[in-house]
Amino acid sequence: MMKSLDVKLLRFYLWTGLAFLFLSAFSSLHIYPNRFLALAFNNLWGVIYVTVLNFILFEYSVPFVLRKRKFVINNILLGIFLLWVHMILYSYCYYVWRLLGIQLGIYTPLKSFSSLGQALENQMAYSVGSVFFFGIVRHVYNYTKLKQATQQLRIQKQEAELNYLRSQTNPHFLFNTLNNIYSLARDKSDLAPESILRLSKILRFMLYETGGDYISIEQEIKIIDDYISLETLRYDETLRINFNYDIEDMKQAVPPLLLIPLVENAFKHGVSETRDQPFVDVHLSLRQRQLSFVVKNSAEAVSAEGGVKENIGLANLRRQLELLYKEFTLFVQHEKAVFTAELKINLSSHV
């Protein structure tokens, strides 16, 4: 079955042929300095022929020889035969093409040959030069296309993984919040209706505001503030909460729900497990595209050997950061009865 013609590939050969035309014309100019116009037409006539031949060679003959067959000897025999055919095309047939150009008045014979063998040798040298030129450029072209395709595949894979991680964030957040509301409902708390109302506001935001790649930092602050308000309903006045921020421009763009996992972690794995003097301190700073987000919360004291074990929320966040930014740090520390999570991002380093 014949290979279908690719318009981009045809355009590539036309541009490569044009480049070879200029190269061959200017390389002969020092021999015939006063015959530039004749050289231009001669080389144009020759380039038309070798461009078509090189297109057939690299796009049909070579792939046909390299096609997988039952016996390798068949490939070898085909290769020898097609090599002989192309040598005829690049020498004898090219000489006939030159004669045709002379007859049509397109080709000007600037050089005379003492024999047919000398003429064929000259034509063959030109043809072999074109094969090397087209072959090298074709290799670079293939390499560039392969690199671009690999890069595109990598980007698509990262986007798919990022979308998967984001799709995990919402159900994980919703599950934890519903557990909190369930606790209020089970205790027949009067705060249960209000908590459901606050949750509906958060869900509305998630459904209609977080569909794109970015939201404003102002919207991210609002969702954090709403979430803190929702969580506060579960605790009495002993819980101390401090949320402050220093933002240079409230319209700066950040990925949606990027910061909420650290706040959620502070309540679920910190405050909810603290018996005495629970607290959550949240500080957000964004200046000159440098974001700093520090969350400190009370936690049960652990031994020094225990270390910090990242839960699914933190691990998910770290992977999202790896896919989104080149320059970031996510530092977590559990020291005595205080858990600290510190996130720093250079927003200009977006992948």
C-alpha positions in Angstrom: 0.0 0.0 0.0 1.4 3.4 -1.0 2.4 5.8 1.7 -0.1 8.7 1.9 1.4 12.1 1.1 2.0 14.4 4.1 1.6 18.1 3.2 4.1 19.1 6.0 6.6 16.5 4.7 6.3 17.8 1.1 6.8 21.3 2.4 9.9 20.1 4.2 11.4 18.7 1.0 10.6 21.9 -0.9 12.4 24.0 1.7 15.3 21.6 1.9 15.6 21.6 -1.9 15.6 25.4 -1.8 18.4 25.4 0.7 20.4 23.0 -1.4 19.8 25.2 -4.5 21.4 28.2 -2.8 24.2 26.1 -1.4 25.1 24.5 -4.7 24.7 27.8 -6.7 26.9 29.8 -4.4 29.5 27.0 -4.2 29.9 27.2 -8.0 29.9 31.0 -8.2 33.6 31.3 -7.7 34.2 29.1 -10.7 31.9 31.0 -13.0 31.7 34.5 -11.3 30.0 36.1 -14.3 27.4 33.4 -15.0 25.2 33.7 -11.9 21.9 33.6 -13.8 22.9 30.5 -15.8 24.1 28.9 -12.6 20.8 29.6 -10.9 18.8 28.0 -13.7 21.2 25.1 -14.0 21.0 24.4 -10.2 17.2 24.9 -10.2 16.8 22.3 -12.9 19.1 19.9 -11.1 17.5 20.5 -7.7 14.0 19.7 -9.0 15.3 16.3 -10.1 17.3 15.4 -7.0 14.6 16.6 -4.6 12.1 14.2 -6.2 14.6 11.4 -6.2 15.6 12.0 -2.5 11.9 12.2 -1.5 11.4 8.7 -3.1 14.6 7.4 -1.6 14.0 8.5 2.0 10.2 8.2 2.2 9.6 5.1 0.1 12.7 3.1 -0.8 14.5 3.1 2.6 11.3 2.3 4.6 10.4 -0.4 2.1 13.8 -2.1 2.5 13.7 -1.8 6.3 10.2 -3.3 6.6 10.1 -6.4 8.8 10.1 -9.6 6.7 10.3 -13.3 7.5 13.9 -13.7 6.2 16.5 -11.0 6.6 18.1 -12.1 3.3 15.0 -10.7 1.5 15.8 -7.2 3.0 19.4 -7.5 1.9 18.5 -8.5 -1.7 15.9 -5.7 -1.9 18.4 -3.2 -0.6 21.0 -4.2 -3.2 18.5 -4.0 -6.0 17.1 -0.6 -5.0 20.6 0.7 -4.4 21.4 -0.2 -8.0 18.2 1.3 -9.3 18.9 4.6 -7.5 22.5 4.7 -8.7 21.1 4.5 -12.3 18.6 7.2 -11.5 21.3 9.4 -9.9 23.8 9.0 -12.8 22.4 8.0 -16.2 18.9 9.3 -15.7 20.2 12.5 -14.2 22.4 12.9 -17.3 19.3 12.5 -19.5 17.6 15.1 -17.4 20.5 17.5 -18.0 20.2 16.9 -21.8 16.5 17.5 -21.6 17.1 20.8 -19.9 19.6 21.8 -22.6 17.1 20.9 -25.3 14.4 23.0 -23.6 16.8 26.0 -23.3 16.7 25.9 -19.4 20.0 24.4 -18.8 23.2 26.1 -20.0 26.2 23.7 -20.5 29.0 25.6 -18.8 31.3 22.7 -18.7 32.2 20.2 -21.5 33.0 16.6 -20.9 35.5 14.5 -22.9 33.5 11.3 -22.4 30.2 10.0 -21.2 32.0 8.5 -18.1 33.3 11.9 -17.1 29.8 13.4 -17.5 28.3 10.6 -15.4 31.0 11.0 -12.7 30.2 14.7 -12.5 26.4 14.0 -12.3 27.0 11.3 -9.7 29.1 13.6 -7.5 26.3 16.2 -7.5 23.7 13.6 -6.7 25.6 12.0 -3.9 26.2 15.4 -2.4 22.4 16.0 -2.5 21.8 12.6 -0.8 24.1 13.5 2.1 22.6 17.0 2.4 19.0 15.7 2.4 19.8 12.8 4.6 21.4 15.0 7.3 18.6 17.5 7.2 16.0 14.7 7.2 17.7 13.2 10.3 17.6 16.5 12.1 14.0 16.9 11.1 13.0 13.5 12.4 14.9 14.0 15.6 13.2 17.4 16.2 9.8 15.9 15.5 10.5 13.0 17.8 11.6 15.3 20.5 8.5 17.5 20.1 6.3 14.4 20.2 8.0 13.1 23.3 7.7 16.5 24.9 4.0 16.7 24.0 3.4 13.2 25.3 5.2 14.1 28.6 3.0 17.2 28.9 -0.2 15.3 28.3 0.8 12.7 30.8 1.6 15.3 33.4 -1.7 17.1 32.7 -3.6 13.8 33.1 -1.8 13.1 36.4 -2.5 16.6 37.6 -6.2 16.4 36.8 -6.3 13.0 38.6 -4.7 14.6 41.7 -7.1 17.5 41.6 -10.0 15.1 41.2 -8.8 13.4 44.4 -8.6 16.6 46.4 -12.3 17.4 46.2 -13.7 14.0 47.3 -11.1 13.8 50.0 -12.0 17.3 51.3 -15.7 16.5 51.0 -15.4 13.2 52.9 -13.6 14.9 55.8 -16.1 17.8 56.0 -19.1 15.5 55.9 -17.6 13.5 58.8 -17.5 16.7 60.8 -21.1 17.6 60.0 -22.1 14.0 60.9 -20.5 14.5 64.3 -22.6 17.7 64.8 -25.8 16.0 63.7 -25.1 12.9 65.9 -24.7 15.2 68.9 -28.0 17.0 67.8 -26.1 20.3 67.7 -27.9 23.4 66.7 -24.9 24.3 64.5 -25.5 21.4 62.1 -27.8 23.4 59.8 -25.3 26.3 59.7 -22.5 23.9 58.9 -24.5 22.4 56.0 -25.1 25.9 54.7 -21.4 26.8 54.8 -20.5 23.5 53.1 -23.0 24.3 50.3 -21.2 27.6 49.7 -17.9 25.8 49.5 -19.2 23.2 47.2 -20.8 25.9 44.9 -17.4 27.5 44.7 -15.7 24.2 43.9 -18.3 23.4 41.2 -18.3 26.7 39.4 -15.1 28.5 40.2 -12.4 25.9 40.1 -12.9 24.4 36.6 -10.0 26.4 35.1 -6.3 26.2 35.6 -6.2 29.3 37.7 -8.2 31.5 40.1 -7.3 34.7 41.8 -5.5 34.7 45.1 -8.5 36.6 46.5 -10.8 33.6 45.7 -8.3 31.2 47.3 -8.3 33.3 50.4 -12.1 33.3 50.5 -12.3 29.5 50.3 -9.7 29.2 53.1 -11.7 31.6 55.2 -15.0 29.8 54.5 -13.4 26.5 55.4 -11.9 27.8 58.7 -15.4 29.2 59.5 -16.9 25.8 58.8 -14.4 24.0 61.0 -14.7 26.5 63.8 -18.3 25.4 64.4 -17.1 22.1 65.8 -15.0 23.7 68.6 -15.7 25.8 71.6 -14.0 29.1 72.5 -10.9 27.4 73.6 -9.8 27.0 70.0 -7.6 29.9 69.0 -7.5 30.7 65.2 -5.4 33.3 63.5 -5.5 33.8 59.7 -3.7 36.8 58.3 -2.3 37.6 54.9 -0.1 40.2 53.1 -1.0 40.3 49.4 0.6 42.7 46.9 -2.1 42.1 44.3 -5.4 40.3 45.0 -5.8 39.5 41.3 -2.7 37.4 41.0 -3.4 33.9 39.7 -2.8 30.7 41.5 -4.0 27.1 40.8 -7.3 26.5 42.5 -7.4 24.8 45.9 -3.7 24.5 46.1 -3.4 25.8 49.7 -6.4 24.3 51.3 -4.8 20.9 52.0 -2.4 22.4 54.5 -5.3 24.1 56.3 -7.4 20.9 56.2 -4.4 19.0 57.6 -4.1 21.4 60.5 -7.6 20.7 61.6 -7.9 17.0 60.8 -4.5 15.8 62.0 -3.7 18.6 64.5 -6.5 20.4 66.3 -8.9 17.5 66.4 -6.2 15.4 68.2 -5.2 18.1 70.7 -6.5 18.1 74.2 -5.1 21.3 75.6 -5.0 24.8 74.2 -5.7 24.0 70.5 -4.7 26.6 68.0 -4.2 27.2 64.3 -2.0 30.0 62.9 -2.2 30.6 59.2 -0.1 33.3 57.4 -0.1 33.9 53.7 2.2 36.3 51.9 2.4 37.0 48.1 4.8 39.7 46.8 6.7 39.9 43.6 5.4 36.5 42.5 6.9 34.9 45.6 4.3 33.0 47.6 4.8 32.0 51.2 2.2 30.0 53.1 2.9 29.0 56.7 0.4 26.9 58.8 1.1 26.1 62.4 -1.2 24.1 64.6 -1.3 22.4 67.9 -0.6 18.6 67.9 0.1 15.8 70.3 3.8 15.6 71.2 5.8 12.9 69.5 9.2 11.4 70.2 12.1 12.7 68.2 12.5 9.3 66.6 9.0 9.3 65.3 9.6 11.8 62.5 6.9 13.3 60.2 4.7 11.0 58.2 3.0 12.7 55.3 -0.6 11.8 54.9 -2.4 11.5 51.5 -3.3 15.2 51.5 0.3 16.3 51.9 1.7 13.7 49.5 -0.9 14.7 46.9 0.0 18.4 47.3 3.7 17.7 47.0 3.1 15.9 43.7 0.9 18.6 42.3 3.7 21.1 43.1 6.2 19.0 41.3 4.0 19.0 38.2 3.2 22.7 38.4 6.4 24.5 39.4 10.1 24.3 39.0 11.0 26.3 42.1 9.2 25.5 45.4 9.8 24.1 48.8 7.3 22.3 51.1 8.7 21.9 54.6 6.9 20.1 57.4 8.0 19.7 60.9 6.5 18.2 64.1 8.4 19.5 67.1 7.1 19.0 70.6 3.4 19.9 70.5 3.5 22.1 67.3 3.1 21.0 63.7 4.5 23.4 61.1 3.9 23.3 57.3 5.7 25.9 55.3 5.2 26.3 51.6 7.2 28.6 49.3 6.6 29.0 45.6 8.1 31.1 42.9 4.9 31.6 40.8 7.0 32.7 37.9 8.6 29.2 37.7 5.4 27.6 36.4 6.2 24.6 34.2 
